[in-house]
Amino acid sequence: MQRADEPKRSSEFYRSLPKVDLHRHLEGSLRFSTLRELARSQALDLPPTAELRSMVQIQAGEPLTFENFLSKFSTLRLFYRSPEIITRITREAIADAAADNVRYLELRFTPVALSKAQGFSLAQVMDWVIDGTRNTQQEYGITTRLIASVNRHESPALAAQVSYLAAERIQAGIVGLDLAGNEADFPADPFVEIFKHARQNGLHITIHAGEWGRGENISQAICLFGADRIGHGIRILESPPAVELALRENTPLEVCITSNYQSGVIAPTESHPITRMASLGLNVTINSDDPGISQITLGDEYRFACEALNWSMSAVRDRVIAAAKSSFLLKAERQELVRDLDARFSEHLI
């Protein structure tokens, strides 16, 4: 993992690297400029710009806790007030990823949250996100698939509805089901059967586990939920049985470095565990989580890996290829993506 004497590189260099993002939340990708515009056009009674920014983005001096991080979504979800807005936010999230040279994006979204602002049906908001994705990926040359997400603090009945509707839309581009939310205070157990049925219905499964909760939650996600991938998973090192299981199954871990610091999982003074995880042979990938909230790009995450964690460019390339191989694409599509990334990365390894 450690790099040799490699030169300092510019932000433009990291932006130009071909990327794969397996873990990006639509609701955490809203542009602040769009948010302000929508606030004006919708006549929403919101505070001045500086205060508003602190309500939706992590600022210097804020408490680095999962409660503070999750609180940003409470404000963001006030803005999903029409089909046009939901479609626009989807388009812009994909366009922003494309501008960062993300070649393949899996964009997860929470239908229950998107439906609440104006009492839309779950089916409606899912179709609006699909509509926003369909043409945008072709326009910007970025292959995009969707993952429907449900939260632990919401009812299993709602999760079952989302799962059913997502399975009906596999051909339209929804390829997976995700369990997210407050892992520290809400158990995953009530959702096991729902996710088993989702898998039987053709959806891939990814579970937020080992982020704010115990490392043992990763074993639960793999063994009980049949998780294809683990969201975050950075507390896996606390559980040797989970490490052994993830190694045996080669389970991909969707690591989001900046988010892990901002949400308090990793202390500011600590080195991120992704390096040790990779050195043990765990199948780690690098992702953005909520670029709007964190004010980052995936290129920034690659730069952090190289400059703060001392990764070589070859190590970054290996993790990008690993992410492509872990995607929820069809086999032939995965293979084509790997070939494309391999060819594009060769220019950066000379």
C-alpha positions in Angstrom: 0.0 0.0 0.0 2.8 2.5 0.8 3.9 4.6 -2.1 7.4 5.1 -3.4 8.6 8.7 -4.0 5.7 9.9 -6.0 5.2 13.6 -6.9 2.7 16.0 -5.4 -0.3 16.1 -7.7 -2.9 18.7 -8.4 -6.6 18.7 -7.8 -7.1 18.5 -11.6 -5.0 15.3 -11.7 -7.3 13.6 -9.1 -10.3 14.9 -10.9 -9.1 13.3 -14.1 -8.7 9.9 -12.6 -11.4 7.4 -13.8 -13.6 6.5 -10.8 -16.3 4.2 -9.5 -18.6 5.3 -6.7 -20.7 2.5 -5.1 -21.9 4.5 -2.2 -23.4 7.9 -2.8 -26.7 9.2 -1.4 -28.9 11.3 -3.6 -30.3 13.3 -0.6 -26.7 14.1 0.5 -25.7 15.3 -3.0 -27.9 18.4 -3.3 -25.9 21.5 -4.6 -26.1 24.4 -2.2 -26.7 26.8 -5.1 -29.7 24.8 -6.1 -30.9 24.6 -2.5 -30.9 28.5 -2.3 -32.6 28.8 -5.6 -35.3 26.4 -4.6 -35.7 28.1 -1.2 -36.5 31.4 -3.1 -38.7 29.9 -5.7 -40.7 27.9 -3.1 -40.9 30.8 -0.8 -39.5 28.7 2.1 -38.9 30.6 5.3 -35.2 29.8 5.8 -32.4 31.6 7.6 -29.6 33.7 6.0 -27.1 31.9 3.8 -24.4 31.3 6.4 -26.8 29.7 8.9 -28.6 27.8 6.1 -25.2 26.4 5.0 -24.6 25.1 8.5 -27.9 23.3 8.5 -27.1 21.3 5.4 -23.3 21.0 5.3 -20.6 20.1 7.8 -18.8 23.3 9.0 -15.5 23.8 10.9 -16.0 23.7 14.6 -19.2 21.6 14.5 -19.4 18.5 16.8 -18.3 15.5 14.8 -21.1 13.1 15.8 -23.5 10.9 13.9 -26.4 12.9 15.4 -25.0 16.1 13.9 -24.3 14.5 10.6 -27.7 12.9 10.3 -29.4 16.2 11.3 -28.4 17.7 7.9 -30.9 15.5 6.2 -33.8 16.9 8.1 -33.4 20.3 6.3 -32.4 18.8 3.0 -35.6 16.7 2.8 -37.7 19.9 3.0 -36.8 20.6 -0.6 -38.3 17.6 -2.5 -41.5 19.4 -3.2 -42.3 18.5 -6.8 -41.6 15.9 -9.6 -39.5 18.5 -11.3 -37.3 19.2 -8.3 -36.7 15.5 -7.6 -35.8 14.9 -11.3 -33.6 18.0 -11.3 -31.7 17.0 -8.1 -31.1 13.5 -9.6 -29.8 15.0 -12.8 -27.5 17.3 -11.0 -26.1 14.6 -8.8 -25.2 12.5 -11.8 -23.8 15.5 -13.7 -21.6 16.4 -10.7 -20.3 12.8 -10.6 -19.5 12.9 -14.3 -17.6 16.2 -13.9 -15.4 14.3 -11.4 -14.8 11.6 -14.1 -16.9 9.0 -12.2 -17.3 6.3 -14.9 -19.8 4.2 -13.0 -22.1 5.4 -10.3 -24.5 3.6 -8.0 -26.8 6.3 -6.6 -28.9 5.3 -3.6 -32.0 7.2 -2.6 -34.6 6.9 0.1 -38.2 6.8 -1.4 -39.9 7.3 2.0 -37.9 10.5 2.7 -38.5 11.9 -0.8 -42.2 11.2 -0.6 -42.8 13.0 2.7 -42.5 16.7 1.8 -45.7 16.7 -0.3 -47.2 13.3 0.5 -46.2 11.7 -2.8 -46.6 8.0 -3.3 -43.5 5.8 -3.1 -44.0 4.6 -6.6 -44.2 8.2 -7.9 -40.9 9.3 -6.4 -39.1 6.2 -7.5 -40.3 6.8 -11.1 -39.2 10.5 -10.9 -35.7 9.4 -9.8 -35.6 6.9 -12.6 -36.7 9.6 -15.1 -33.9 11.9 -13.9 -31.4 9.1 -14.3 -32.4 7.7 -17.7 -31.3 10.5 -20.0 -28.7 12.1 -17.8 -26.4 9.1 -17.8 -26.4 9.1 -21.6 -25.9 12.9 -21.8 -22.9 12.9 -19.5 -21.5 9.5 -20.5 -21.7 8.0 -17.0 -23.2 4.6 -16.4 -25.6 4.9 -13.5 -27.7 2.4 -11.5 -30.0 3.1 -8.6 -30.3 1.6 -5.1 -33.5 2.0 -3.1 -32.7 2.7 0.6 -34.7 2.2 3.7 -34.0 3.4 7.2 -33.8 1.4 10.4 -35.9 3.9 12.4 -38.8 3.5 10.0 -41.3 0.7 9.9 -40.6 -2.7 8.3 -44.0 -2.3 6.5 -42.7 0.7 4.6 -39.5 -1.1 3.9 -41.5 -4.0 2.4 -43.3 -1.6 0.1 -40.1 -0.1 -1.1 -38.6 -3.5 -1.7 -41.6 -4.7 -3.7 -41.7 -1.5 -5.8 -37.9 -1.6 -6.4 -38.1 -5.2 -7.6 -40.8 -4.2 -10.1 -38.3 -1.6 -11.5 -35.2 -3.7 -11.9 -35.4 -3.3 -15.7 -35.7 0.5 -15.2 -32.4 0.6 -13.4 -33.0 -0.1 -9.7 -30.6 -2.8 -9.0 -30.3 -3.0 -5.2 -31.9 -2.5 -1.8 -30.0 -0.8 1.1 -30.6 -0.6 4.8 -29.3 2.7 6.2 -29.9 5.1 9.1 -29.0 5.2 12.8 -27.2 2.0 13.3 -26.3 2.9 16.9 -29.8 3.1 18.2 -31.9 0.9 15.9 -31.3 -2.8 15.2 -31.4 -4.4 11.8 -33.2 -7.6 12.9 -36.8 -6.5 12.0 -35.7 -6.2 8.3 -34.1 -9.6 7.8 -37.0 -11.3 6.0 -37.7 -8.2 3.9 -34.2 -8.3 2.5 -34.2 -12.0 2.0 -37.3 -11.6 -0.2 -35.7 -8.7 -2.0 -32.8 -10.9 -2.9 -35.1 -13.7 -4.1 -36.8 -11.1 -6.3 -33.6 -10.2 -8.0 -32.3 -7.2 -6.1 -28.7 -7.0 -4.8 -28.3 -6.2 -1.1 -26.0 -3.7 0.6 -26.3 -3.0 4.3 -24.9 -0.1 6.3 -23.0 -2.0 9.1 -20.0 -1.5 11.3 -20.2 2.3 10.9 -21.8 3.6 14.1 -22.6 0.1 15.3 -20.5 -2.8 16.4 -18.2 -4.7 14.1 -20.3 -7.8 14.8 -23.1 -6.1 12.8 -21.1 -6.9 9.6 -21.3 -10.6 10.3 -25.1 -10.3 10.8 -25.4 -8.4 7.5 -23.5 -11.1 5.6 -25.0 -14.2 7.3 -28.6 -13.1 7.9 -29.2 -10.6 5.2 -27.1 -12.2 2.5 -25.4 -8.8 1.9 -23.5 -8.6 -1.4 -21.7 -5.5 0.0 -21.3 -3.7 3.3 -21.8 0.1 3.6 -18.8 1.6 5.4 -17.8 -1.5 7.5 -14.9 0.3 9.1 -15.4 -1.1 12.6 -14.7 -4.6 11.2 -11.3 -4.6 12.8 -13.0 -4.7 16.3 -14.4 -8.2 15.4 -11.9 -10.8 14.3 -14.8 -13.2 13.3 -16.2 -10.5 11.0 -12.8 -10.0 9.4 -12.4 -13.8 8.9 -15.9 -13.9 7.4 -15.4 -10.9 5.1 -12.1 -12.3 3.9 -13.6 -15.8 3.2 -16.6 -14.3 1.3 -14.5 -11.5 -0.3 -17.3 -9.1 0.7 -16.7 -5.6 -0.7 -16.7 -2.8 1.9 -18.0 0.6 0.7 -15.6 2.9 2.7 -16.3 6.7 2.8 -13.3 8.3 4.4 -14.3 12.0 4.9 -17.8 11.0 6.1 -16.3 8.6 8.7 -14.4 11.5 10.2 -17.3 14.0 10.0 -19.8 11.6 11.6 -17.4 10.9 14.5 -16.6 7.2 13.7 -13.0 8.1 13.4 -11.4 10.8 15.7 -9.7 13.7 13.8 -6.4 12.6 15.3 -6.6 9.0 14.2 -5.4 7.5 11.0 -8.3 6.0 8.9 -8.4 2.2 9.2 -8.9 1.7 5.5 -5.1 1.2 5.1 -4.9 -1.6 7.7 -8.1 -3.1 6.3 -6.6 -3.2 2.8 -3.3 -4.6 4.1 -5.2 -7.5 5.7 -6.7 -8.3 2.3 -10.2 -7.0 2.9 -12.0 -5.9 -0.2 -12.2 -2.2 0.4 -13.4 0.4 -2.0 -13.4 4.2 -1.8 -16.6 6.1 -2.1 -18.1 9.6 -1.4 -21.2 9.0 0.7 -22.8 12.5 0.8 -20.6 14.9 -1.2 -23.0 17.8 -0.7 -23.0 17.5 3.0 -19.3 16.8 3.2 -18.3 19.4 0.6 -16.0 16.9 -1.2 -15.7 15.1 -4.5 -14.6 11.5 -4.9 -11.4 12.9 -6.4 -10.8 14.5 -3.0 -11.1 11.1 -1.3 -8.5 9.6 -3.7 -6.2 12.6 -2.9 -6.6 12.0 0.8 -5.7 8.3 0.3 -2.6 9.3 -1.5 -1.4 12.3 0.4 -2.7 11.7 3.9 -2.6 7.9 4.0 0.4 7.5 1.8 -1.2 5.2 -0.8 0.5 4.7 -4.2 -1.4 5.4 -7.4 -1.2 1.7 -8.1 -3.0 1.0 -4.9 -5.8 3.5 -5.8 -6.1 1.9 -9.2 -6.5 -1.6 -7.6 -9.3 -0.3 -5.4 -11.1 1.3 -8.3 -10.9 -1.9 -10.2 -12.2 -3.8 -7.1 -15.1 -1.4 -7.0 -15.9 -2.1 -10.6 -15.8 -5.8 -10.0 -18.1 -5.3 -7.0 -20.7 -3.3 -8.9 -24.3 -4.4 -9.3 -24.0 -4.5 -13.1 -24.6 -7.6 -15.2 -21.6 -9.8 -15.6 -20.8 -8.7 -19.2 -21.3 -5.0 -18.2 -18.9 -5.4 -15.2 -16.3 -7.0 -17.5 -16.6 -4.1 -20.0 -16.3 -1.5 -17.1 -13.2 -3.2 -15.8 -11.6 -3.2 -19.3 -12.5 0.5 -19.7 -11.0 1.5 -16.4 -7.9 -0.5 -16.9 -7.2 1.2 -20.2 -8.0 4.7 -18.8 -5.8 4.1 -15.7 -2.8 3.0 -17.7 -2.3 6.7 -18.7 -1.9 7.7 -15.1 0.5 5.0 -14.1 3.2 5.8 -16.6 
